[in-house]
Amino acid sequence: MRRITGLLTTLALCMVVVPHAEAAATAKCTLTITPKDTEDDTTITVQCTPRAQGDRIDYVTIKGADWPDGDDTQKVCPAQSNFWTRVIDSQLLNEDLAGDEIYVQARMRTPDFKLYYVKTNEVSGKWGVNVYVGEPDCGHLP
């Protein structure tokens, strides 16, 4: 009886300690902006490693990090792969007067159309001359 109890206890611990493979998978997206301090055009790039093969970026939302009043959405752009890069007007990244902190929220889509979101790293710099007013486009390929 002790042997059966010991085996059942060991089995129960194994079920609790060993996570499911999908639960352990995490996605990561990295943002680069070059050049960092400019009044001219800027290249913005998002590269993602998805949770699973077949997942891809559906949309990117360029955001300005602002504290304490909440983050600003600068632009939402469609994407079709796990590598998104565009040349944009640097004014789009000018989200406040003191200095700019930019990140991207990538909307990822699985092959069965489920969605999840991944936030990139934050990039600081000073872009543009004035805070952008109007409806910017999503730029063009480099």
Steps between C-alpha positions, in 0.01 A plus 500: 500500500784740580651435161172589322461815711859601420448444128177699500670787686790501253258495205303790647819705546608433143165621369531824700869574433522424127322774298333437169728584203265764358464675834878543518526659154524879499526747217752784485512806276791743469476862384785692336482861380781655295620767516394571857515878501391664177260744340511301175363161397550213743504123448291306750532120517312238702625141500303232684561145609145360533365253755466232234592437139237649271417796726568841347461872558156615388526869600752722676392787721770764546463649847655781700565413865365774725486508873282571692224579247499179294667400175424665166422301186702657221394272212356154422644326194428165334775237485532163327799320650719495812727773364348845445710798391407839359654840434278757669491873560681548832221737610285189555731399786497845660248415770582771751716809542748376761631192315344197342458146628365270230391137509285281276218268591496219245170323446589139422267261316512122513416282196156437654441880532548532876662826607755591764707813565871550556659824624848586372782666685481877540733723295579852621608788279399839368326491165348772287456869571134520599255256654329334203157635408292336230468149363843356414539212260684177583808599303670306223744213469869594543 
